[in-house]
Amino acid sequence: MKYYTGIGSRKTPMEILRFISKVSKYLMNRKYTLRSGHAPGADLAFERPVEHSVYKQIFIPWPNFGGSISKYDFVSEKALEIAKKYHPRWNELSLSAKLLIARNSFQILGPRLNEPSDFVICYTLNGEYSGGTGQALRIADDYDIPIYNLFYDEIRKGIFRLINKHINQKTLEDFKK
């Protein structure tokens, strides 16, 4: 199996959300399985194209989180241990915040926390590591998993060029529509 993590800011700009959905569809058609967390913004933009596909692992911290139904609706002790290792202010978090942050462990390392994603595609504000996405990116960094942050123009253009070879789009602007 091939896995990628698709995550990002709740405040991702609309043009990037459209781009994310096209990237997600492209990867699904190449049998990559999405790992994400059903948060508003980037996560849902990655999730929508694979909604009715087998190529998804959506990790939620508790049943019915954000109205989602997923077989991955729990957080294990091991996920909490991993989250604690990578979060700079773990002891300041509420229990619900700890569960939200711990689900990022699964997004990077898979349901049994032993099969890392092949790469991460994300969008973060100003390219910074913050919130749950920042937590996932710290884990990915430690596991030497490539991170492609769509905040950066050169990353978006590089992904566009890769996809363009397969779907015959002519310009980046056409792809954003």
N, C-alpha and C positions, 0 to 999 in steps of 0.2 A: 504494500500500500504506500501511497504518497500522501503526505500531509503538509498543510500549511496553516499558519495562524493568521487570521484576518481580524484585526481589532483597531480601535482608535477612539478618538475624542467624540464626545457627545456633541461637540460644537464644530464638527467637520463641515466645511462649506459645501453647498449644494453641488457645484460642479465636480468636486472631488467625490461626493457620494455617488454621482452618476458614473464616474470613472471606476470607482470601486465595484459597483454592480457589474459593469462590463468585464472587469478583471476576474471577478468571482465566477461569472458564467464561462469565461474562457478557460479557467482552471478546472471547473467542473467537467467541461467537455473533454479535458485531457486527463480525467479520472484522478484529480487531486481532491482530497477530502479536506474541507474547511473545518477548522477548529475556531470557535468564537464563543461569545458570552451573552448574547441577546441584550446588549445595552443599546439605548437609543443612539442614533448617529451612525458612525462607521460600522459597528458590529452588525446592525440591522441591514445596512447596505450590502455587506458581504453575504448575509444570511438569505435575503429575499430570493436571489436567483437559484439557490440550492434548496429552497424550502420543501419541495416535493421530491427531492432526490435522496439517494443513499449516501451521497458524498458530503456528509456533514456530521459534525460532533459539536453540539451546542451545550456548553457547560453553564448551568445555572446554580446559584447557591442554595436554593430551596425550591420545593415544588411550586409551580405556577408563577415563578418570578417573571414579572413583566408580561403576564398572560401566556407565557411559553409552557409548552409541554415537551419535556425531554427526558430520555432515560438517564441522562446525566444531571440529576437534580439533587445532588448531595455534595457534601464536602467531607473528605476523610481526614483522619488525624494526620496522616502523612502529608496531605496537601497543606494542612495548617502548619506543620513543621517547616515545610519548604517556604511557605509564605513568610513565616516569622524570620527565617534566615535572610530574606531579601528585602524586607520592609524596614525602612529607617526608623520608623516610630511605632512599631508593632504594639507596644504596651499602652499606647495612647488611644488605640482603636476600640470602638464598641464591638460587641459580639457580631452584630449584623455586618459591620464594616470588615471585620476579620473574615467572615464567610465570603463576602464579595471579593476581597483581595485574594483569598485562598483559591477561588475558582480559576484565577489566572495561572496557577500552577498546572492545572489540567490543560488549559489552552495551549501551553507551550510543550508540556511533557506527555500529554495523552491521558486516557482514562485510568490507566494503571500507573501513571507517572514514570514510565520506563521506556517510552518511545517518543523521543523529541520530534517536533515538527522539522521539516526540511528547510523552511524559511518562514519569516514573518513579513507580512505586508501590513502597514499601519498608516495612520495619519495622526500626528500629534501637533498641538498648537505650538508654533514657533520651533518645531523639531525637538521639543523638550520631553523628558521622561517625567510624567506626572500622572497621578491617579492610578487606576487599575491598569491602564495601558503601560504606564511607567514600570509598574511591578512586573508585568509580563516581559517587558523589554530587558529589565535587569536579569531576569532568569535566562532569557535567550542569550544575552551577552555572556553570561557565565558558562553556558553550554556551547558557545561558539556557533550559534545559529545565525545565519545571515538575516539582517533586518533591512527592509526596504521601506523607508518612511516617505510617504507620498506628499509630505509637506514640501519636499525638495523638488524643484522643477526637473533637475537632471534625472532623478529617480523616475518621476512620472514619464518623462520622455523616453527613458530606456525601456520601461515596461511597455509603453506604447509601441516602440520599434519592434520589440519581441512579438507582441500580439499582431502587429500590422503584417508581419510575414505570413501569418496564418489566416487572417480574415480580410485582407485586401482593402483596409481602410486607407484613405488617401492622406488625411491630415489629422493632427491631434485635435483640432477643433471639431471635425466630423465625429471623432471618437467620443468626445465629451457630450455630444447631444444625446 
